[in-house]
Amino acid sequence: MEATLRRWALTAVAPVAWGANYYVTHQFLPADRPLYGAALRALPAGLVLLAVCRQRPRGAWWWRSAVLGLLNVSVFFVLVYAASQLLPTSIASTVMALSPLAMMLIAWALVAERPGTAHLAGAAIGLAGVCLMLLTGADGVSVPGVLASAAAMLVSSFGHILTKRWGAGTDVLASTAWQLTAGGLFLLPVAAAAEGPPPALSPTALLAFGYVTLIATALAFVAWFTGLRHLPAGTVGLIGLLNPLTGVLLGTAVAGEVLTGRQLCGLVLVLAGVVLGRPARTDVRKPTPASAHRPATSPPPAARPCTSRPTPPGA
């Protein structure tokens, strides 16, 4: 049980880092170079992990890395940027909060993990909490933006469960490195064609990219995929609700925003949804007093002594 809780805590590193990534990206990174931003986020992170694991893909992992890199990195990053440009953050985050439910349903189909009642209830409660925290009703809704956000949610959910299905027996660090490297390599020529030369970065932007690359990408993706390897998809999806919660708390702590009563209620609901997805306590059977001293297997019966007398020689 302690090992499971440690994996739960490790998985939570990912949504917390992603929640803080919104603030870092918005405050310190160039807003007019989204493709370069995605490429410079993914490719260095993949290369760093490759330098650590020192493994290259073999066999089917050459094409699997390309597929997962497209889904989890290239397409996902571009769709998230499009949604962030077309929608208020509150609407985009609310649509992304549907990912726990999407991951449960996709995991049911791909890896035969049937969602439990607690996981489904946690997804519903967590979504309600995100709506309370972020939706104000004052912002307009762009249909293309909603479609981009929904597509990003579905693409990432499918890619994460596909990673879970294909990742058995493969080192998590290595498979994450391959995905990020492939995704970054796909993005780099597209960025060069669409956005021209790379942007000039100030020292502050370089430090921000250091956080985005090392913490919010390399470390976060390794933690997330490690959780998917060892925990049910429903549990991991609900842990992802810590992403918008981190964004709200960071805005309160750094930007001086004040939490309203509605937001506090939403925060409590999100935490309740995450708790509902916590790993179930496994029952370890202990021997009962009657059976504690009972040997596991009965010893073979002792050989009965021979009572007949041997026949004298020559009789």
Order of alpha helices (4+ residues) and beta strands (2+ residues): alpha-alpha-alpha-alpha-alpha-alpha-alpha-alpha-alpha-alpha-alpha-alpha-alpha-alpha-alpha
